[in-house]
Amino acid sequence: MDLVKEAIFLGFSGAAVMDTKELVFVPEYRTFCEENLCGCYNVNPACPPESGTAEEMKQRALQYEKTLVLQTMQEDMHDSAQYKKDKLLQNKMTEELAEKMIAEGKTDILIMSAGPYKHNSCMSAYCVDAQKMADAAGMLCWTDDGMVRYFSQILFHE
């Protein structure tokens, strides 16, 4: 299966496969979790502190050689309820693609979701620098074009 083509077919606006070792982890980002900005810190088992330390999560991610970076874009309506709906859609599509990968034989995968989702930790909990990840994957992240970009990843073995 061509993962990028399948991702676009499912509705992602962008997708790219890159080496996991190109991900940049910034342990200081864990403070965003500790500030409980999303309300899941010490509540959701997929979130810190139960999910592990920043270093433990980094090492978990680096066990995989490749990552499929997935992106959706929506017009920025400055509406927190819409942000939640858009992240949920991103995560549901990520889950659907992961299920297809499993059906194709890639049974050992790791999902980094857009915000905590079910049993999956988000990219923030892993302390992934989204801008550097997007740059490495050839995608835009933070711009002033009026669009909100959501990212998730599926890490896998070659």
Disulfide bonds with the S-S distance in Angstrom:
none
